Amino acid sequence: MGGGGTEAFPDLGRHCQHSDCKQLDFLPFKCDGCQNVFCLEHRSYKSHECPKSDHNSRKVVVCEFCSMSIETTGQEQDDVKKMLERHEKSGNCDPAKKKKPTCAVRRCREILTFSNTSTCKTCQLKVCLKHRFPADHSCKKGSSTVVPVVDGRRPSNGNFLVALASRSGKDCANNGRRSTTSSSSAPSVRAY
C-alpha cells in the first residue's frame, strides 16, 4: 500500500516518518532538508533531529586580521580554513581595515555604526548622536542658519529660511492684529 490513507481513499494523507510516531496526517509536512514527511508535531528540524537542518542557512566566518566577513555556506570545516588562508594571501586582507571609524569630536571614542552616525549638514563631518548639533562639535562653517546653495540656486524653501533667520525673535503672530481685550484681563475660561 502507498504512503497513507484509508481503504476507501488510499491516496488521502500520509503517515509521519518519525520512528516513534507513524501517525496518519491528512495535512503532512515535507522536510526541505531530509525530504521526509512528518506530522505537525515532528515537522521542525529539531523535533525530528534532521541531519540536514543547516542546508539552507548562511554561515559566515570573520577574519581575525581585518574583520572582513567571508561567507562559507555549504563548506566543510577544512574548506573554511583554506578559504581563510586564501583570503589572507589575497590583497583584500588589510589589518588597517580592522580599525572602526570613531566620532570626529576630540576625546570622543564612540564607534560610528549605521544607527548612531550623523553627518553635519553644514560641515559634512561624521559624528556620533551625542555631537550631532553644530554647537556640540564646534562646527567650522559658521552658523546653522546658512542656507546651502545647490547647483547655483537655493532650494525652494530657502526664502523661508532666510526670512526666518532675519526675524531675530520678533513675534509675527500678532503683527497687524490687536486684540480688543488687554492681556491683564481675566481669562475667558476659569480654572478650578
C-alpha positions in Angstrom: 0.0 0.0 0.0 1.1 3.6 -0.6 2.1 6.3 1.9 -1.2 6.5 3.8 -4.9 7.0 3.6 -7.7 4.5 4.2 -9.0 1.6 2.3 -11.6 3.8 0.6 -9.2 6.6 -0.1 -5.6 5.2 -0.3 -4.1 8.5 -1.5 -5.5 10.6 1.3 -2.9 11.8 3.8 0.5 10.4 4.7 2.0 8.6 7.7 4.6 10.5 9.7 8.0 9.1 9.0 9.3 9.8 12.6 10.4 6.4 14.0 8.2 6.7 17.1 5.1 8.3 15.6 3.8 6.9 12.3 0.6 8.9 12.7 -1.7 9.3 9.7 -1.8 13.0 8.9 -4.1 14.5 6.3 -2.0 17.7 6.1 1.5 16.3 6.2 4.7 18.4 6.1 7.6 17.6 3.8 11.0 18.5 5.3 13.1 20.5 2.9 16.3 19.1 4.4 15.8 15.3 4.5 12.8 15.2 2.2 10.8 13.0 4.6 7.1 13.6 5.5 6.1 14.5 9.1 3.1 15.4 11.1 2.6 18.8 12.8 4.3 17.7 16.0 7.5 16.5 14.2 7.7 19.0 11.3 10.5 21.2 12.8 14.2 20.3 12.3 14.8 19.9 16.0 11.8 17.7 16.7 12.7 15.0 14.1 16.5 15.6 14.5 17.0 16.4 10.9 20.6 15.6 9.7 20.5 18.3 7.0 18.9 21.0 9.1 21.5 23.6 8.1 21.4 23.1 4.4 19.7 26.5 3.7 21.5 28.5 6.4 24.1 31.0 5.6 27.4 30.7 7.5 30.0 33.5 7.8 33.5 33.5 9.2 35.1 36.7 10.4 38.8 37.2 9.5 40.8 37.8 12.7 43.2 40.2 11.0 40.9 42.6 9.0 37.4 41.8 10.5 36.1 41.1 7.0 33.1 38.7 6.8 33.6 35.7 4.5 30.6 33.5 3.6 31.2 29.8 4.0 27.8 28.4 3.2 27.9 24.7 2.3 31.7 24.4 3.1 33.3 21.8 5.4 35.5 22.9 8.3 38.7 22.1 6.4 37.5 24.1 3.4 36.7 27.0 5.7 40.3 27.1 6.9 41.5 27.0 3.3 39.2 29.9 2.4 40.6 31.9 5.3 44.2 31.2 4.2 43.3 32.2 0.6 41.8 35.4 1.9 44.9 36.3 4.0 47.1 35.7 0.9 44.9 37.8 -1.3 45.3 41.6 -1.4 41.9 42.1 0.4 43.2 41.2 3.9 44.4 44.5 5.3 44.9 44.8 9.1 44.5 48.6 8.8 40.8 48.0 7.9 40.2 46.5 11.3 40.1 49.9 13.0 36.5 51.0 13.1 35.6 54.7 12.5 35.1 56.8 15.6 33.4 60.1 16.3 35.5 63.1 14.9 35.0 65.1 18.1 38.1 65.4 20.3 38.2 62.9 23.2 35.0 61.1 22.0 35.7 57.5 21.4 32.2 56.4 20.3 32.4 53.9 17.4 30.3 55.0 14.5 27.9 52.5 13.2 24.9 52.6 10.8 22.4 53.5 13.5 24.4 56.1 15.5 26.2 58.1 12.8 25.1 61.6 12.0 26.5 63.8 9.2 26.5 67.5 9.9 24.7 69.4 7.2 26.9 72.5 7.4 30.4 71.0 7.7 29.8 67.4 6.4 31.6 65.9 9.5 30.5 62.4 10.6 29.9 62.4 14.3 28.0 60.3 16.9 24.5 61.2 18.0 25.8 63.0 21.2 27.6 65.5 18.9 25.0 65.8 16.1 24.2 69.5 16.7 26.7 72.1 15.3 27.2 73.6 18.8 28.2 70.2 20.2 31.0 69.5 17.7 32.2 73.2 17.3 31.1 73.3 13.7 33.7 75.1 11.5 31.4 76.7 8.9 29.6 79.4 10.7 26.0 79.4 12.0 23.5 76.7 11.3 21.0 79.1 9.6 23.1 79.3 6.4 21.1 78.0 3.5 23.1 75.7 1.3 23.3 76.6 -2.4 22.8 73.6 -4.7 23.6 73.8 -8.4 23.9 77.6 -8.2 20.5 78.1 -6.7 18.9 77.8 -3.2 16.3 75.1 -2.5 12.7 76.1 -2.8 12.3 76.6 1.0 15.5 78.9 1.1 13.4 82.1 1.1 11.5 80.9 4.1 14.7 80.0 6.0 16.2 83.4 5.1 13.1 85.2 6.4 13.1 83.1 9.5 16.7 83.9 10.2 16.2 87.6 9.7 13.2 87.7 12.1 15.6 87.6 15.1 13.0 86.7 17.6 10.2 89.1 16.6 6.7 87.8 17.2 5.0 87.8 13.8 1.8 86.2 15.1 0.3 89.5 16.4 1.5 91.9 13.7 -1.4 93.9 12.4 -3.9 92.2 14.7 -4.5 93.8 18.0 -6.9 92.2 20.4 -9.6 94.3 22.0 -9.0 92.8 25.4 -5.9 93.6 27.3 -3.5 90.9 28.5 -4.2 91.8 32.1 -7.9 90.9 31.9 -9.3 87.7 33.3 -9.0 84.6 31.2 -12.1 83.6 29.2 -12.1 80.1 30.8 -11.9 79.7 34.5 -9.5 77.2 36.1 -10.8 75.4 39.1 
